[in-house]
Amino acid sequence: MSTVADLMGPDGSAKTLHSQPKRQALTVVRLRASDWGVLKMVRLRALRESPKAFATGYQTECRVPRSVWQSRLTAATWLIARTGPDHEIVGVACLTGPDEPGEQNLVDAGRTRYVEAVWVAPDARRQGVVRRLLSSLEAEARHQHIDELMLWVLEHNRIAWEAYRHLGFVPTGEEQPLRVAPGRWVQERCMRKQLV
């Protein structure tokens, strides 16, 4: 408890008080198939606010029907991060298996999962949201007896690259071109994290 004397400088003037912004409690929640509207809303927000972070675009995802949103939720583990008294959604992440049948040859589909669609709201960045989302995805993967997580990062997204490295992901050396628009390609790089 501060006293009046604690608030005074040596010359008798009032000290300037710097209050630290209060961090809101962060809750991570798994979405169910019935939450397809929530997934659609947060995914479209992510694409609108961070269009260069993803391989797909806002206009494309706007046209996705309800049945596809529902199947995305049943085929993968989707988590959202919420904060504040209004439970504002400030992040999303997905844990899924190999996308293509051919990928079965590259990874042991039963032992490896992919982290995808990670996004944090701009005003919630650098507050531990990615750490909490990925920690929750790792816990889910361990519960499923998964040995390894992999993810692909667009090469120009250096902030994401460094965040994943900080969380224990290491580069595999694999790269691949990714078509993001007609006639527009970018490189993406693979990272992995061993869970055992």
N, C-alpha and C positions, 0 to 999 in steps of 0.2 A: 504494500500500500504506500503510495507516495504522499509526502507531506508537502505543505506549501513551501518549505525551505528547499525541498528537492527540486521544485520547479523554478527556482531562482538561480540566475547566473551569479558569478563572483562579484559583479558590479551592481547587483540588485535588480537587474532587468530579467524579464521572464525568459526562460529557455524556450527554444523552438522545439516543439514536440513533433516527432515523425512517427505517425502511426503506420504500422504495417497492414496491408490489406488482409482482411480475414479470409483464410482459405475455407471454402465451403467443403463439406463432406462429399466425397465422391463415391458413388455406388455403381457397380457393374452388374448388369442384368442380361440374362440370356433371353433372346427373342424366341417366341413360338410361332408356328405357322399362322395362327390367328393374329399375329402382330405384323402382318404383311404391310399394312398401312404405315406403321412406324418405320419399318425398314425402308419403304419407298420414300418417305418424307426425309429421313436422315441421309439416305444415299443421294437423292436429288440435291439436297442442301450441300453435301460434300462436293458434288460435281459442279454446282454453280459457284461455290466459294473457292474451290481449288481445282480448276479445270485442267491444269497442266500436270497434276499429280496422278492422273488415272488414264488408262488406255481407252476407256469409253467416254462418251460425251453426254451432256445433259439432255440434249434433244433426243438422242437415241433411247436413253433410259426412260424418258417421259412416255414413250410409246409402248413400254413393256406392260403386258396385261397382268391383271391380278393373279392369274394362275401361275405365271412365271415367278412373281414375287413369292408366292406361297411355296412353290417348289424349291426356290433358293433357300428358304428357311428350313425345309425338311431335309435337304441334301447336305447342309453344312451347319456349323455352329456359328451363329451371329450374336455378338455381344454389343451392347451399347453402354456408354458411360453417362451417368446423370449426376447433376449437382444442383445445389440450391434448394430453396423451399418449394420452387415450382417444378423440381425435377427436370430442369433443362437438359436436353441431350447435348453433350459436348464431344462425343467421340463414338466411333464404331470400328469394329474389326471382325474378321471372318476366319474361321478355321475350316479348311476343306481338303478333299483328297485330290489326286491327280485329275487334271481337267480333260485330258485326252487319253483314249485307250493306249496310244503309242507311248505315253509317259510311263506306263507300267514297266517298260523295259529300262527306264532311266532310274527309277526309284522303286523300292519295295513298297508298293501301295498300301500294304497292311501295316507298315512301320513308319511311314512318313506322311506328314500332312503339310499343307501350304497355309501360310498366313496371307490373307488378301484383304483388299478394300479398307485398309487402315486409314482413318481420317480423324483429326481433332479440330474442333472449331478454333478459328484464329485467336479469339480472346481467351482460350483455355490452354494454349500451347505453353510448353515449358513449365507445366504445373503437375507433371507426373501422370497425365492421362494415358499416354502411350504405354508407360511402364505398367500401370494397373491393367489395362486391356490385355497386353501381351502376357502378363503374369497370370491372368485369369484363363487365357487361351492355353498357356503351358500347363496349368493345372488340369484343364479339361483333356488335353492331349495325354498327359500322364495317366489320368483316369482311364483313358481308352488304350493304354499300353503302347503309346506311340513313342518311338525312339528319337525321332528327328523332326524338326520344323524347318521348312524352306520358305523362301519368299523371293520375289522378283522386284527390283527397284529400278525405276526409270533413271537412266544415267545422269540426267540433269537435276535430279532431286537429291542434292547433296545433304540437305538437312535430314531427310529420312534415312539416307545411307549412314550418316554418323549416329543417329539415334539408335538404329538397329545394331550397329557395332558396339555402342555403349551398353546395349542390353544383351550382349553375348553372341550375336550373330557374326559369322565370319564369311568373307567372300569365297565362293567356290571356284572362281575363275571362268565360269560359264557366262556367256553373253548371247543375246539373240536380238534380232531386229523385231520391232513390234509396229504394226500398222496402226496409227492413231487417227488417220483421216485419209480419204482418197489422195494418193500421191505423197503422203506425209508419213515418214517412218522415224522411229527413235530407237535407240538401243536400250535394252534393259539388262540388268546384271543380277545374278543369282547369289543369295546368301543362305547359310544354313546354321542351325543351332542344334547340337546334340543334347538330348534330354537325359541320357543315361551316362 
